């Protein structure tokens, strides 16, 4: 590969804005760490949601015993799969600046599978079996991506990236308010913490240069930790609900969780033995098709937004193969499917930091979190309002990446129809799932949820069905 284009500083190191080459650890570590902070909570949340749903159907005691192991494994798997995505092993991995993690896109499908299977460990085991099969299916799709790529022009991938950003903005705003479900959700304290973090990030991003500007997300989050650590000296850390029940405010740092965590633990292989059941495999398999499209969108977004070019066939194919095999690998550790993390696409798009040494430092930190539970606990206690101050900016950047992709080619009536109908009908249906209550369960599984899935499918379908415009010369 030609490396003459790499920009080097006076010391001979490559700048963080180039993918390949050396980067001093004093720069690489903080730049990688902010990627971990951006995705840490999101990497664990799907497992917490699904295990809680399965436990409600039975075997609550069993899930209480394995949940800690599953969360630990989620960190380890995310780090390993990210390293493969960055450096590749044969055809596995796209060598693109992507962070991999536990997908939240499968939550709706897995909740439906849990209902069908009756809950308990059996349901979770069926999900793991379906993830193994679905991951292998996505791997096959990745291997044959080149003849399929004509179905994913810029207008389609741009629409997918745009819908990803739109779906995440509500998540970011929820964190901004302290996290949905928090007793003090939307309180002035939570909003002010998030706003201060956001102001610090913007001030560093546009008011400084060098490492301070590049690490603006990390510095903003660290400042948020400090603010939350100091606040109990001035404000009460507890509140009382209208019913008279006392609660701990969402911004309080739970240091007891860090104290209780062990220093070292060996990851557990097959904490849940997979079960292969068609009732789980079929709907999950459909979701893996959509995941492949979402990965195409993420890789396109990160290359367009962070590297100012379109993704190559090799990058897309390797990325999807890594997505698929990474999900099958994750299931062996009892972890939900691993896919490209849209939060980090937003971070790359915002900061333009694409150097893989920096991202690899983040991946190594994830592996350490999987081996050192105490280290993971320090990151896991991050208040949602602190994360929200950064997340709103990052997720909005994904929206802009989608717009850039869509407008990278001349807008025509055909492309405008594809985008408008995909967002209006597809994203609209997915965001308002009650509209689908009268349709078969399989349709609800596919179209319900975040809106990414239906928007992607509508965009692909319209791209195939709508006739392409003839060049002006041909018309004359």
C-alpha positions, -999 to +999 in steps of 0.1 A: +000+000+000+013+035-009+021+054+023+037+085+008+005+104+016+009+101+053+014+134+071+043+133+096+053+158+123+088+168+131+094+137+153+085+114+124+051+103+139+020+103+118-007+127+127-040+114+143-058+124+111-042+096+091-053+059+094-020+042+091+014+047+108+028+054+142+013+077+168+029+084+202+011+068+231+007+101+249-016+110+221-030+076+212-042+066+247-065+096+254-078+096+219-086+059+222-100+063+257-127+088+246-140+062+222-144+037+251-162+064+272-186+071+242-197+035+239-192+019+273-227+023+287-243+015+253-222-017+251-236-030+284-272-017+282-286-042+257-274-071+278-290-056+309-323-051+291-325-086+276-313-105+307-338-086+328-366-095+303-356-132+303-352-133+341-388-119+344-400-151+327-382-174+352-347-184+364-341-150+379-316-165+403-296-181+375-294-147+356-282-130+388-253-153+389-243-150+352-251-114+345-218-101+359-199-126+337-219-115+306-211-078+312-174-087+316-174-107+285-191-079+265-161-057+271-136-084+262-154-094+230-159-057+219-121-051+223-111-083+204-135-078+175-125-041+172-089-051+168-098-075+141-118-048+123-089-024+125-061-047+114-080-076+097-072-113+097-073-124+060-107-113+046-120-107+082-120-070+089-123-039+068-092-020+081-115+010+088-117+033+119-147+015+134-153+006+171-173-026+175-197-033+203-230-049+215-258-040+191-289-023+205-306-029+172-315-064+182-333-055+214-368-054+198-363-087+180-349-104+211-377-092+233-402-108+209-382-140+208-382-140+246-420-137+246-423-166+220-399-188+239-415-182+273-386-165+290-358-178+313-324-192+304-340-212+275-350-180+258-315-165+262-299-197+250-321-196+219-310-160+212-274-172+214-280-200+189-298-176+166-269-152+168-244-179+158-264-188+128-273-152+119-237-141+122-226-168+098-253-158+074-241-121+075-206-134+068-218-150+036-235-117+026-202-099+032-183-124+011-206-117-019-209-080-013-194-068-046-222-080-068-247-067-042-231-033-038-252-018-067-281-020-042-262+004-019-254+036-038-247+068-019-284+078-017-292+045+001-263+044+025-267+081+032-303+075+041-293+047+064-266+068+081-291+097+084-317+074+100-291+060+124-283+096+135-319+105+139-326+074+159-297+081+183-305+118+189-334+109+211-311+085+230-286+113+235-313+138+247-325+111+271-290+109+286-288+147+286-317+147+311-301+121+334-313+089+317-349+077+310-363+061+342-343+082+366-363+096+395-348+130+388-350+128+350-350+162+335-340+180+367-321+213+365-290+196+380-289+170+353-295+195+325-268+219+339-242+191+341-249+180+306-248+216+293-215+224+310-200+192+295-213+202+261-199+238+265-165+225+275-164+202+245-173+229+221-149+254+236-120+229+234-130+217+199-131+252+183-110+273+208-079+251+210-055+232+188-036+200+189-043+173+216-067+195+236-089+199+205-086+162+194-094+149+230-123+174+236-148+146+243-125+128+268-117+161+286-153+171+287-163+138+302-135+139+328-146+174+338-182+160+341-168+133+365-151+160+386-183+182+387-204+152+398-178+144+425-178+179+439-216+186+437-225+165+469-206+192+489-231+218+478-263+199+469-281+170+485-273+137+467-308+124+475-343+134+468-378+125+476-405+115+452-441+127+453-450+095+471-424+102+498-399+076+486-362+087+490-339+081+460-303+088+450-300+114+422-288+102+388-256+124+388-242+108+420-211+087+415-216+052+429-181+045+442-193+015+462-197-004+428-160+002+422-151-010+457-171-042+453-156-051+419-128-076+419-093-067+405-090-096+381-114-122+366-110-148+338-137-145+311-161-174+311-167-193+278-202-205+271-219-191+303-251-200+285-251-231+261-267-221+228-300-237+217-309-237+180-346-230+175-362-218+142-386-196+161-356-175+171-334-181+141-358-168+114-366-133+128-330-128+140-318-138+106-338-111+090-324-086+114-288-096+104-296-086+068-306-052+081-275-051+103-253-057+072-270-026+055-265-006+087-228-016+088-225-005+051-239+029+063-216+031+093-185+023+072-196+047+045-203+074+072-169+070+088-149+070+055-170+099+042-170+119+075-136+110+088-115+103+056-133+124+030-138+096+005-161+067-003-156+033+012-141+006-011-156-028-019-128-045+001-135-023+032-172-029+031-169-067+025-143-071+052-163-050+076-195-070+071-176-103+074-161-091+107-195-080+118-209-115+112-181-136+126-178-112+155-214-117+164-210-155+162-179-152+184-197-130+208-225-156+212-199-182+224-193-158+254-230-153+259-229-118+245-255-103+221-244-096+184-215-073+179-218-047+152-202-013+143-210+013+169-228+043+155-219+064+185-183+061+176-190+069+140-203+102+152-171+107+173-149+100+143-170+123+121-168+151+147-131+149+156-117+135+123-094+112+144-091+080+123-056+068+133-059+031+140-032+031+167-054+055+187-085+033+181-065+002+189-056+017+223-093+020+230-098-016+219-070-027+243-086-008+271-119-027+264-100-060+266-085-049+300-120-040+312-129-076+304-101-088+325-101-062+352-137-057+365-126-028+388-114-008+358-147-015+340-166-004+371-149+030+371-162+037+336-196+021+342-205+046+370-204+075+346-236+096+351-259+096+321-260+134+321-222+135+316-225+111+287-255+131+273-235+163+271-212+146+246-237+123+230-260+150+216-231+165+197-217+131+184-251+118+173-260+150+155-227+146+136-239+113+122-269+131+108-246+155+090-226+126+077-257+111+062-266+144+045-230+146+032-233+111+017-267+119+001-255+151-014-221+137-026-239+130-058-262+155-077-297+155-061-323+144-086-361+140-083-354+102-081-329+105-052-351+130-034-380+106-036-360+078-022-348+098+008-381+115+015-402+083+013-376+062+032-375+087+061-412+096+060-427+061+056-399+038+068-384+058+096-419+071+106-433+036+109-404+024+129-406+053+153-443+048+158-447+011+163-483+012+174-493+017+138-481-019+131-502-036+159-526-051+134-499-067+112-483-102+115-457-105+142-429-111+117-436-077+101-437-060+135-403-076+143-388-063+111-403-028+111-407-021+148-380-004+168-356+024+160-367+032+124-334+023+110-346-011+097-377+001+078-359+032+064-331+010+050-355-015+035-377+012+019-346+029+005-332-003-010-366-012-025-372+022-041-336+022-055-344-010-073-379-001-085-377+035-095-364+040-130-330+058-133-330+092-149-314+094-184-284+118-189-293+151-204-274+142-236-295+110-240-327+130-236-318+153-265 
